[in-house]
Amino acid sequence: MRHYLLYTILLVTTVAVSASSIDRSWNKVLPVNISEVQEATPEIEAAIFAQQAPRRMTSPATKASDLVGGYNCAYNWCEDICETTDGIPTLVSGNKLVRIYDANDSQKSIKIAGLFDAPVSATIDFTNYDVPLITVENNPIATYNQYEGGGYYTRGVGYYAAENRFYFTRIRAWVYNNEIELVDNIWIVNVKTLTGGTNTLWGYVWKPGSLMTPNDQVNGVMTYHFDDFNFGAGVTISENSNYVVSVGNFADVSVNPVTIKLKRDKTWVADMVTLYTTDNGAYVLHGTNDDKEFFQLTGTGTTTSLTAATDWTAVVSSGEYWFGQCEPFTIRLFGGQFVYPGQSAPILGDLNDDGEVDVTDVNILINIILGQLSQCDGEPDLNGDGSIDVADVNIMVNIMLGQV
């Protein structure tokens, strides 16, 4: 990651400085020429995909909500694409923290954060193959570099043997056993369409077959906006008895957990944690504003979310280099609740955290059961049996009637 010199002035904690943001991408344009790659027609895409459709596998997933949870994605990156992965050396291997959330069972859809730079929406086919098939329906902005001409988009590229050429395809993954595997013949690239209609690649190429395995520690999602582009990361969240929240994998860049201290009025303050260190120095978390002032980051919260009150960044102590001015982030917690000082015990059945159990909470619970909502501010499993169903509705009605 390349870092850009601001102006040569010292940073005083809240003194305004002029600033130019860092290059937030891999800073490596590949020599691969994909200018001839075209969009696959539905027929060609089906033919590419049919070459490796699995048979006689098993999967425990029967609906979109079965996939909700945290995952660890083991990936390999290389410099080139070809008909197969044979002879293509791996240059980088690593792991990404991924979270699947906001499942809609009726629409067979999910959201995925952490796999790419931006959260993506996907649909799931439960009927046409032996195991469920995830298809990323949009092409998210993957990388942003203001010095190289803007956004680059994540695309799938498949080889069509009948024509001996590559085509752009949708990104897909199989669900089998308890794992999710990106299909074996679709390369994933970051591509930019240049003036004149030609394409160029940015960064490394994903080798096909990256594997996602369950990781229960990935229990949250952090999202934010930067220079017209969305970003998101799967995060790990814990809270100790002193109302201090620890957020791991902050913004998918931090090597240290970010500590956030919850306050009685459901506000919070974040410690000035070092996110990462380079030859330029230690990049420390700060709040910032349009005047390029740097200060301790604060925000507001609910029982399931934390939102920054201002823009934020990471900056070295000299003020010469920074992460760029990012818009306020939101961190969502799944499968638990934040506890604030002085907070009373949660009210059973209060799913919108307004202190009452009423018809609004019933509607929230029904929408969760129908798969039209996957997140609320309370605990929808009212009887603690691990399922959210009509039994919980009956309990909620009895609470409203004063019988529980």
Buried (B, 14 or more C-beta within 10 A) or exposed (E): BEBBEBEEEEBEEEEBBEBBBBBBBBBEBBEBEBEEBEEBEEEBBEBBBEEBBBEEEEBEBEBBBBBBBBBBBEBBBBBBBEEEBEEBEEEEEEEBBBBBBBBBBEEBBBBBBBBBBBBBBBBBBBEEBBBBBBBBEEBBBBBBBBEBEBBBBBBBBBBBEEEEEBBBBBBBBBBBEEBBBBBBBBBBBBBBEEEEEEBBBBBBBBBBBBBBBEBEBBBBBBBBBBBEBBBBBBBBBBBEEEBBBBBBBBBBBBEBBBBBBBBEEBBBBBBBBBBBEEEBBBBBBBBBEEEBBBEEBBBBBBBBBBBBBBBBBBBBEEBBBBBBBBBBBBBBBBEBBBBBEEBEEBBEBBBBBEEEBBEEBBEBBBBBBEBEBBBBBBBBBBEEEEEBBEEBBEBBBEBBEEEB
